[in-house]
Structure formats: C-alpha cells, structure tokens
Amino acid sequence: MKVTVLLRNEHENLKSLFDKYKKPVRNGNGRKELFNDIRREILVHSQMEIEIFYPALSGTSSTTAASLVSDAVETHRAIEKLLEELGGMNPSDRTFEAKMAHLMDEVVRHVEKEEEEVFDEARKNLPEYRLEELGLEMEDRRKILTQLAA
C-alpha cells in the first residue's frame, strides 16, 4: 500500500476517534480512555512520519518538500506538547475540554495540509515504487510501535 494511502487511512481513523470523543454521553473514565486511545494513535502516527516518511521526502531535491516537512515536524512538536499537557489534566476539568478542542483543531488542520500539499509533493518527487516501499516500511513500524505503546 502506498504511503499516502496508508497515512490517509490513519487520518480517517483519527477523525473517527475525534467524532467519538465529541459525542455528548461520556463518563469521566470513558473520556479518559478515549483520550488515551487518541494520544496513542497520534504518537504512533507521528513517530512513523518523523522516522520514515518525512526523511524520505526531505531527501529529495525539492525545496518545497523540505519546507513542508519542516513545517509538519514543527506542528507535530506542538501537538505532542498539547498531548503532554492534556495527559497531566483531569478530564472533568473545564480547561481540559478547551485544550482537547484545540488539539483536535490542530490535528485536523495538519491532516488537511498534509493531504493537500505534502502528499502532492511526495507524488511529484518520489517514484511510485518508493511510495509503495515507504508504505510497507510504515506498516511494519506501526506494528512495532503499537506493541510498545500497549
């Protein structure tokens, strides 16, 4: 599976978790568990992109790709910082909801930019076979990271 398809599927999975989180009927424990699922998914996804996808893309001769990757890595850091802050908060705290909404907005904005600009740059600068290889590498890495995160 091409890396762009794999990542798009992961993005859809994350959006689905966000939709679940936004549903009104949640108890404190369910909310914390769902946040933990969201955090785990984001961290695994982020790690794979930073280790595999972004280096492959920034290794091309495209200055646009290098700039997009730099922006994406910066966004990943900001998202990870938000996750860390949320992890130390009580889900029943009013500021938790506001920060969680901010996290979801940041992730959705990042996903849109990645799917519209970064994937386009990857398709322009990486041959088809390389997109497939990266997809396979990321599938293997996901298995390992998921086991470590469990």
N, C-alpha and C positions, 0 to 999 in steps of 0.2 A: 504494500500500500504506500502510495506517495506520501511524503512528509506533510504536504499541505492538506491532504485528505485526513490523515491521522489527527493533525492538530485541529482541523475544523470539527471533527467528531468530538474531540476533547472539549472544545469550546462549547459545543451544544450540550454536552454532559454538565458542564459547569453552569450554564444558563438554566438548565433544568433544576439543578440544586438550588440556585437562587430563587427560582419560581416556587419551589417547595418551601423555602425559608420565608418567603413573603406571604404565604397563606396564613390567615389570621389565627387559626386554632393551634396554639402550641403551648406546651407547658415548659417550665424552666429547663428540665432535663432534656426534653426533646430538642429544644432550641440549642442547647449547648452541644448535644451530639451532632446536630446538623451543622453547626458552626465548625465542629471538629472535622466532619467529612469535607466541608468546603475548604478548610485550611489544608487538609492533607492533599486534596486534589490540586489546589493551586500550587502548593510547594513542590509536588512531584512534577507537575507540568512545567513549572518554572525551571526546575533543575535540569530537566531534559532539554528544554530550549537553550538554556545557557551553556550546557555542556556539548550539545551536538548540533542543533540547527543554526544558532547564531554564529558560531565559529565557521561553519561551512559557508554561510552566506557572506560574512565579512571577509572571508578568504578569497573572494572573487575580486576582480579588478574594478568593480562598481563602487564609485564614491557614494552614490545614493544608498546602496546597500549598507555600507559602513555607517553612514549617518543614521539610517533607520534602525540598525542593530544597536547603536549607541543609545538612541532614544528608548528603545524597547528594554534594554538592560536597566536603564535608569528607572523606568516605570516599574519593572519587576522589583527593584530595591524598595521603592516607595510602597508597593503593595505588600511586600514581605514585612515592612515596618508596621503597617497598619494591622496585619495579621498578628504580629507580636503584641501590639498594644491591646488588641481585642482579646487575645489569649489570656491576658492578665486581668481582664474585667469580668464582672458578674453580668450574665445576660439579662438579668432583671433591671440592671442599671439603665436609666433613661439615655445616658450618653452612649451606651452600647449600641442601641438601635440606630442612632445618628451616624456613628462610626461605621456600623455594618452597611448602612445605605451608601455611605461614601466609598467603602471598599467595593461594593457591587458596581457602583457607577464607574470607578476607576478600571475595574476589570473589564467591564463591557466596552468602555472606550478603547482600552488596549486591544481587545479582541477585534473590534471593528477596524482599527488602524492596521493591525497585523494582517487581517484577511484581505483588506483592500490594497494596502501598499506593500507590506513585507512579502506576502505570498506572490504578488505580481513580480516583484523584484527577484524573488527566488526562481520563478518560472523563466524569467528573462536571462538569468545569469548562471543557472545550474542546468546541466543536461538532464533529460528525462531519467536516465539510469541512475544518476546521482540522487535525484528526488526520491526514487524508489529505495536506494540504499539507505538514505537518511531515515526514511520511514521505518525500515527494518531495524536499524540501529536504535531508534527511539522506542520501538515496541519492546525490544529486548531490555533496554534500560528501564522502561516503565515497570516491567515485571520485577526487576531487582529493587527499584526504589519503593514500589508498593509493598514488597515484603519487608523492607527495612522500616517503613513507616507504620506497619501494622502493630 
